Every structure is written in C-alpha cells, then in structure tokens.
Amino acid sequence: MRITLVVLLAISLLGADSALSQYRKIEIGEALGEISFDQVLNSKKPIITHQDFKEKVVIFSFWSTYCSTCIADMPKMEALQRKFGNQLMILLISDQPRAQIEEFWKRNHITKTISLPTVVEDERMQQHFEHLGVPYEVWLDPKGIVRGKTTGQYVNEKNIQALLDGKKVDWPVKKDLQAKYDFKKPMLQNTLEQENERRSKYIVSILPSIKGIIQKFASGHIKDSLTQTGRFYAINYSILDLYRSVLSSNPSMGNARNRILVKSKDSSRFFYDREKTYLEDWREQHNFCLEVVYPLTSPWKQMQGKLLADLNMAFNLDGRMEKTEVDCWIIEKMKDAKQEPQVDSGKLQRTVFGDIATLVNAVNYQTDHIPLLDESGVHDLLRIQLSNGFNSFEDLKADLRRYGLDLKRGKRMLDMFVLIEQ
C-alpha cells in the first residue's frame, strides 16, 4: 500500500510539472494559433477566443496593479481603441487573482474609467510570452502573426496603422530577460567566443551595445589573485554614464552625477529626447560597453587617467576636470531662526532625509538638476521632510525654512568634468 501511494504521488508530481510547462514559447514571426480566455473582466462576451482577433491588429498588454506605468498608459490605449474601432483589439492581461483586480478596478481613479477588457488569473500567455517586467506589449498583425514584443512607448497610432497597412516592422524587442552571459568572464571572451588568457598588462575593451543583455555594472573592482589583475566593467551604458563610472572614485565628484558639462553641437549622442526617437532605438545606437583589465601593481588612480584618455580617443572627445563657475542652489543657515516641530500628515506624500548631507547627495545624483551646495554648517540629524520633492526651488525653499535653513540661487567655482566634442 505504501509503495502504491508513492508511485501515485510521483505520477501526480510529474503531471503537475508537465502542466506548468505545457505551453510553448512563441517567437516573433510565428502564429499565435487557437486560444481562448474564460477569465475576462469588462467584456461583453464571457469567453474571448482567437476568432475575435481575425483581421485586426491585436495588442496583448501585460500589466499589474503594482505597475503605475501600466495604469498611466491605459487612457492612451482606451483612446486608440476608440479611434481604430473594429480594426484594433487591445486586451489587457494580468496573472493576478480576479477578486484583487475587481477590487482595484473599482477603487483606482484611472482604471474605473477604463472599459478595455482584461484577462485575469492568466498562466498560459505568461508562458507563451515569457517576461519579467511590465508593461510588456505583444503585437499580432491581422493574420494572427506575432510582429512585436515591445515597451508601452510603441503603442501609438503610427505603429498600429503600419500593421494595418501590412508594412514590415522591425521594433527592438523589449529586453528584461537575461540572455546567456557570464559576467565572471571578460567581455571579449563572451562577445567573441574565444578564450583569451589573462595577461598582467593594461587591456581596454570599448564595444557597441550587446543585444539581449540588461545593463550591468561592476560594483567595485574584481581582483584576481592568481593573475594579479584587477577588472572593472560597465555593460550597455550611455557615453556619459561610462565617464561617470570611471569618475565615481574621484574625490571632487563623489556621488554627484550633475558635475559633467557637455559642450557639443549635437547633444543627441549624450541625452535621450523622447520627442525624437524611441528609448530602445536610442539605447541601441548610443549605448556602449567598457571593460578594463589592469595589473594590481598599478594604482587605480593611474589606471583612471589612462582610461579617461582611452574614452576620449574612442568617442573623439576631450574630457577633463576644470574649475568652472556654475549656477547652484545653496543652503544657508537663517539667522536667529528656530526649527518648527514637524508633524507627519497622512494626507501628504512626504520624502524624508535624515540630514542635510543626505538631501544634498540625493539632489546631486539627479543628472538634470543643477548642483546643490550646503553652506549652512549644520550637521545635526534633522529628519528633513519634503512635501513636494526637490525639483521646485520655491517648494524646497519653503520646506527648508521650517528647519531654520534658507535656499538661495548663486554661482560658485566647482570642480566640474567638462566634455568637449572635438
């Protein structure tokens, strides 16, 4: 009896495991085939099948109640559905429980105005179109062929019309799954598929972006005691971020990411403009990979100088540290000011910083913010609460005054990394 029980249990487990992987992965260029959904909200039909997709552009939009971007995109999708009518079907898909989606749909101020149908408790589509993050958009043409796996940015009138017109599309595939890549090996060994013996000399690799690989940054330097070499890498980063990665150990820079000045006639190499192109297209063209292997006998400061020179040569730039007068926001201590007692309010979404230094670091980590300097001389733990973040001068000034601090605009001579196009 015990043997029979064990055998039956083994069969049950094998069956369960088989069920978990019963749906094949569907690639771009393949047909979706026959399919039906019987767990659907906001649908006039209790069951949606592949027959409902005929002669339409279909967008399967994977989403979650935890994804604010997904929810913010819904009004745009609703408007597109109304515009294209029976030529388009946008089907939202979630793997979350029906009851959770129903409750969220009624309460959220955006979803309660949306009439798009949404599949709930989905398992099959998650296996057909494997992904990690949402939003994730899968596109079918009117013949039922998968034509794209994109971010939500591609869901627009132009791209829908292109599929309706039968035009060929070649959108970048959204990359959130990690392709096979060994970050423990040198970059050249991965990309060129050849074994290069580690040498105790200075080797720099600067390569175009690697498709299918997420951004990866070596936190610290990887030391190999056997070959007495150190290694540092940054994969799929913009030109500015490559320079920042090399400069991060510079005492003048610290954690500040807003201490780089770019002097160039064409800023598109350095800064993404969402009005001109898609983010994935820009990244594919303007992201690069950097790796340096260097002897441990050479100090990193010396290697840092060589590496900056190599970056300058590779990108035809002249990058160097300079004392430069720049616009700043400056924190000062108010005379005879008293700190007001602070009371948390559940009605306000507050950002809290333990002291001035933490606030300054957070602001200066933003690449699109001018430098914030602390000239207050206050080092106490203040638990600074900001009611509206730190992007508005007037809002930040008002918040700081409650702590006996003032915020002023001014100019200061700072150590800046100046990047000039040759």
SEBAMI-58423 format. One record per residue: residue in one letter; x, y, z of N, C-alpha, C in turn. Coordinates in steps of 0.2 Angstrom, whole numbers, plus 5000, padded with zeros to 4 digits. Last residue first. Example, Ala and Ser with C-alpha at 12.3 -4.5 7.8 and 13.67 -1.06 7.14 Angstrom:
2
S506449895035506849955036506450005039;A506649725039506249785039506649845039;
end
This chain:
422
Q517753364849518253384845518053404838;E516753414862516753374856517253404852;I517153404879517053444873517153404867;L516653404896516753364890516653404884;V517253434912517053464905517153414899;F516853414928517153374922516853404916;M517253534940516753504935517153464930;D517353604955517753554951517253524946;L516753774955516653704957517153664952;M516253924960516853894957516853824959;R514553974960515153954963515653924958;K513154084961513654054957514254034961;G511454054967512054094966512554054962;R509954064976510254044970510954084970;K509653984992509754044988510054024981;L508753945006508953925000509053984995;D508953925024508753965018509053935012;L508353845039508853855034508553895028;G507553815049507953865051508553875045;Y506653725045507153695049507753745050;R505753785037505453755043506053725048;R506553815026506453865031506153845037;L506353705018506953705022506953765027;D505153725012505253665016505853675021;A505353835004504853835009504953785014;K506353784995506553845000506053845006;L505653684989506253664993506353724998;D504753774982504553714986505053694991;E505653854974505153884979504953834984;F506253754966506653794970506153824976;S505753594963505553664963505953704968;N506353474965506453494959506153574958;F506153394977506653444977506753474970;G504553354985505253334982505653394982;N503553414993503453414985504153394982;S503853415006503153395004503053384997;L505153335015504953375009504253365007;Q505953335030505353315027505153365021;I507353295038507053345034506553315030;R508053255051507453225048507053275044;L509253315057508653355057507953315054;L510653295065510153255062509453285062;D511853425061511353395066510953345061;H512653515055512753445054512353395058;V512753665047512353625051512453555050;G513353745038513753725044513353685049;S512853785026512453805032512953795038;E513153765013513553815016513253835023;D512953645002512753655009513353705012;L512253654985512853654990512553664997;L511853574970511553594977512153594982;P511953594953512253574959511953604965;I510453564943511053604945511253584951;H509853404937509753454942510453494943;D509953294929509553354926509453414931;T510453194936510853214931510553284928;Q510453174953510053184948510453224942;Y511353184964511353124960510953124954;N511053304970511653304965511753234962;V510053254978509953304973510453304968;A510653164987510153144983509953194977;N511653244993511853194989511253164984;V510753335000511253364995511453304990;L510153245009509753285004510253304999;T511253205017510953155013510453185008;A511653335022512153295018511753245014;I510653355031510753405025511153365020;D509753205036510153265037510253305031;G508753115032509053115039509453175041;F507353155023508053145023508253155030;V505853105015506153115022506953105021;T504453155007505053125006505553145012;R502653125009503253165010503953125009;Q501153165004501653115002502353145003;L499953205016500453225011500953165010;K499053145024498753175018499253195013;G499653115036499453055031499253085025;S500953205041500253215039500153155035;D502053235055501853195049501153205048;V502653385061502153335062501953295055;Q503953465068503653435062503253385064;P504253625075504153555076503753525070;E505453735067504753725069504653645070;Q506953805073506653755069505953735072;K507253985072507053925076506753865072;A508554095067507954055066507853995070;D509554185068509054185074508454145072;K509854175051510054205057509454205062;M509854015042509554085044509754105050;K511153945033510853945040510554015041;E510953895016511253935021510853925028;I511253805001510853805008511253845013;I511053854985511453854990511053854997;W511153804968510653814974511153804980;C512153874955511953824960511353844964;D513053894940512453904944512253854949;V514853894940514153864938513653894942;E516453914934515953944938515253924935;T517653774936517153814932516653854936;K519053694935518753734939518253784935;E519053534927519153604927518753644932;M519553374920519253414926519453484925;R519053324903519553344909519253384914;G518953264887518653264894519153284899;D518653274871519153304876518853314883;L518253144860518053194864518653224868;N518153024852518353094849518153154853;F517852904858517252944856517453014853;A519152854860518652814856518052854854;M519852964866520052944859519552904856;N519152964878519253024874519353004867;L519452834883518752854882518752914877;D520852844885520552804880519852814878;A520852944895521152964889520952914883;L520252874905519952934903520252954896;L521252774907520552754905520152814902;K522352844912522352814906521652794903;G521752884924521952934920522052904913;Q521552764930520952804929521152854924;M522752714933522352674928521752724926;Q523152794943523552794937523152764931;K522152754952522152824950522552834944;W522552624955521952634951521952714949;P524252584953523752614957523152634952;S524852424948524752494946524152524950;T524852294952525352334954525352404953;L523752234946523652264953524252304955;P523552284929523952254934523852284941;Y521852274922522452314923522852274929;V520552284911520952234915521652274916;V519052364908519752374908520052314913;E517652384897518052344902518752364902;L516152444891516852464893517052414898;C514952474879515152434884515952444885;F513652594875514252554874514452514880;N512252674866512552634872513152594870;H511752724855512152764859512452734865;Q510952634848511352674844511952704849;E510152574858510452534854511052564850;R509552694864510052654868510452604863;W508752734853509252774856509752734859;D507852624853508252634847508852684849;E507252634866507652574864508052584858;L506652764865507152754870507552684868;Y506252834849506152784855506752774859;T506453014846506552934844506352894850;K506053144849506353124843506453054841;E505553154861505153184856505453164849;R506453104870505853064869505453094863;D508053114869507553154868506953114866;Y509553084879508953054876508353104875;F511153144876510553144880509953114876;F512253114868512353114876511753114879;R512053124855512453074857512453064865;S511253244854510853184854511353124856;S511853364854511853334860511453264860;D512953434844512453384843512353354850;K513853524848513353554844512753504843;S514353534865514353494859513753524855;K514953514880514953564875514953534868;V514353464896514453444889514453504884;L514953444912514653494907514853474900;I514553354927514853354920514553404915;R513953344939514653384939514953374932;N512953264943512753334939513353374939;R513153164951513153144943512953214939;A514153134965513753184961513753164954;N514853064974514253034971513853074966;G516353134970515953104975515453064971;M517153234963516553214960516053184966;S518353244970518053304968517353294966;P518853114971518553144977518153214976;N518352984960518653054961518453094967;S517652874958518052874964518452934964;S516852904947516552894953516952894959;L517452914934517552964938517252954945;V516952794928517652804929517852854934;S515552824927515852764931516552764932;R515552934920515352944927515652884930;Y515852884907516352934910516152934918;L514752804906515352774906515852824909;D513752904905513752854911514452814911;L513952964893514053004899514152954905;I513752854884514352884885514452924891;S512752734893512752784888513552814889;Y512952554893512852614897513052674891;N513252414892512652444889512552504893;I514252384906513952354900513352384898;A515752404913515152434913514852414906;Y517052344924516652344918516052374919;F518752294929518152344930517752344924;R519952204937519552214932518952254934;G521752174941521052194943520652204937;T522852034943522552084939521852104942;Q523551924946523751984949523552044945;T523151794943523551834938523751904940;L522751764956523151714953523551754947;S521851864961522551854964523051804960;D520951974954521151904953521851894955;K519652074958520352064959520451984958;I518552194953518652124953519352104953;H517952344961518452314956518552234958;G516252394962516952384964517352354959;S515152324953515152364960515752354963;A514952334937515352304942515452354948;F513452334929513952374932514352344937;K512352314916512752284921513352324923;Q510852314907511352354910511652314916;I510452154899510252214903510952254905;I510652094882510952104889510752164892;G510152094869509952044874510252044881;K511652164862510952144861510752094866;I512752274868512652204867511952184867;S513452424860512952384865512852314863;P515152414855514452434855514052404859;L516652434866516252394861515552424861;I518152434872517652484871517252454865;S519352374883518852354878518352404878;V521052374887520452404887519952384882;I522352314898521852304892521252334893;Y523952314904523352354903522952344897;K524452154910524552214907523852254906;S524552014913524652064918524852134915;R523151934905523851954905523952014910;R522251784903522351854906523051864907;E521951724886522251724893522351784896;N520351714880520951754880521351744887;E519351614870519751614877520351654876;Q517951674862518651644862518951654869;E516851754859516851674860517451644859;L516651884858517051854853517051774853;T515951904870515651934864516051904858;N516651844881515951824879515751844872;Q517951894879517851814879517151804878;L517752024881517952004874517851924874;M517452034895516952054889517152024883;P517951894905518051964902517551974896;K516751824917517251814911517351884908;K515651844925516351824928516951824923;F514551854917514851914920515551904923;D514051774904514451754910514851824912;Y512451744898513051794898513451784904;K511051724890511651684892512251734892;A509951864894510251814890510851784893;Q508751904905509451904905509651844900;L507352004900507651934902508351934901;D507052124895507052114903507252044905;K506952214882507452164885507352174892;K505852214868505952234875506452184879;V506652224852506252184857506452204864;P506352354841506852324846506352284851;W505452324826505552364833505952324837;D505152324812505752294815505852334821;V503852294800504152324806504652294809;K503152314784503652274788503852324794;K501352344783502052364782502552324787;G500052334782500452274780501152294779;D499252424788499452434781499852384778;L499152384801498552384797498752384789;L500452414805500252344804499652334800;A500352554804500852524800500752454799;Q499452594813499252594806499752564802;I500152564825499552524824499452534816;N501152664824501352594823500752544822;K500452784824500852774819500952694818;E499752774837499352774831499852754825;N500652664849500452734846500052724839;V501652594858500952584857500652654855;Y502952604862502752594855502052594853;Q502952624875503052684871502952674864;G502852494882502252534880502352594876;T504052394873503852434878503152464877;T503652234864503952304865503752334872;K503752134852503752124859504052184861;G502852094836503252134840503152114848;R502152004828502552054825503052094830;V501351854826501751894831502251944828;I499951844816500651834817500951884822;G498651864812498751824818499551804819;K498451954802498451874800498551834806;P498552074807497852054806497851984804;D499852044820499552084814498852054812;L500052074837499852024832499652064826;W501252114850500852134844500652074839;V501352134867501452084862500952104856;E502152234879501652234874501852184869;Y502252264896502552224891502052214885;P502652374910502252344904502652314899;V503352234918502852254914502852334915;G504652104918504352164920503852184915;L504951974912505051984919504652054922;H504251854901504551914903504551924910;E503651744888504051754894504351824895;F502351704881502751764880503151784887;H501851584885501951594878502451654877;Q501751604899502251554896502351564889;Q500851704900501451714903501951664901;M499751644894500151694890500751714893;R499351544904499651524898500051574894;E498951614915499551574916499851564909;D497951744923498251714917498851674918;E497051814931497251744933497551704927;V496151904918496451894924496651824926;V496152014904496151944906496451944913;T495052154901495752124904495652054907;P494452274890494452204893495052184896;L494252444893494652394890494552324893;S493752554900493252504898493652444894;I494152654913494352614908493852564906;T493852714925493652754919493752714913;K494452644935493752644935493452684929;T495852674932495552604930494752614930;I496052794939496152784932495752724929;H495752784953495452834949495552834941;N495352624960495852664956495552724952;R494252554963494452604968494952654964;K493952454954493352504956493652564960;W495152384952494752424946494252474948;F495352324964495752384962495452424956;E494352224964494352274969494752344967;E494752154952494052184953494052244958;I495952104956495952154950495252194951;Q495652024967496152084968496052134962;A494851934960494551974966494952034967;R495751864951495151904949494851954954;P497551874954496851854956496251894953;Q498651914940498451924947497751894948;D499151914928499151854931498851854938;S498352004915498652004922498651934924;I498152104900498252034903498652044910;L497052184889497552194895497552124898;L496952204872496752154878497252164883;I496452294859496952294865496652254871;M496152274843495952254849496452254854;L495652364828496052354833495752324839;Q494552384819495252364816495752354822;N493452434826493552354825494152334821;G494352574832493752534832493852464831;F495252674832495352624827494752574827;K494852754843494952784836494952734831;R494652674854494052704851494252734844;Q495952634855495452584854494852614851;L496552754859496752724852496252664851;A495952774871495852824866496052794859;E496552674878495752674878495652724872;M497852704878497652644875496852644874;K497852814886498052824880497852764876;P497352764899496952814895497152814888;M498452674902497852644900497352704896;D499652724907499652714899498952694897;A499552714920499552784917499452774910;I499652574922499052614923498952674920;C501052554919500452524915499852554916;T501652634929501752654922501152624917;S501352574941501052634939501052654932;C501052414945501452454939501052514938;Y500252334953500852364956501252414951;T499352274945499152334949499752364953;S500052254929499952234936499752294940;W500052184912500052234917499952204924;F500252164894500352134901500452194906;S499252184881499652224886499652194893;F499252134865499152104872499652144877;I498452194852498952214857498852174863;V498052164835497952144842498552164846;V497252214821497952224825497752204832;K496152104813496352154817497052154820;E495751984807495852044803495852104807;K495251904822495351904814495251974811;F495051894835495651934833495751944825;D494051814838493951884839494551924837;Q494651684837494151704832494051784832;H495351664849495651684843495251714837;T494051724861494451674858494851704852;I493351754877493651784871494151734868;I491851734885492451704883492751744877;P490851824888491151784893491751754892;K490751984880490751914879491151874885;K491052104884490352094883490252014882;S492152134898492052104891491252094890;N492652164910492552224905492352194898;L493752024912493352074915493252124910;V493951844910493951914907493451964911;Q494251694908494351744914494451814912;D494451634897493751624900493751664907;F495151634881495151664888494451664891;S495951534869495351564872495451584879;I496751494853496751514860496051544863;E497651444840497051444843497151454851;G499051554835498651494835498051494838;L500051644833499851634840499451564840;A501451614822500751624823500551614830;E503051704822502651644822501851664824;G503651824822503651794815503251724816;I504351804838504151854833504151814826;E503851654846504351704844504051744839;I503251574861503051594854503551654852;K503551434870503651504869503551524862;R502151324874502751334871502851414870;Y501451254888501351304883502051324880;Q501751174899501451144893501351194887;S502351184911502751204905502451174899;L501451144921501751204922502151224915;A501251014917500751064916500951134916;S502350944922502250944914501751004913;D502150954935502750984932502650994925;A501050874937500950944938501550984935;G501550754933500950784929500950854930;L502450724943502650734936502150764932;L501550724954502050774953502350784946;S500850604950500450664951500950724951;I501850504950501450524944501150594945;A502150514964502650534959502350544952;L500950474970501250534971501750564966;L500950334965500450384963500650454964;V502050284972502050294964501550334962;V501650304985502250334982502250344975;L500650214985500550284987501050324984;T501250094983500750114978500650194979;I502050074994502350084988501850114982;R501050065004501450125004501850134997;M500449945000500050005000500450065000;
end
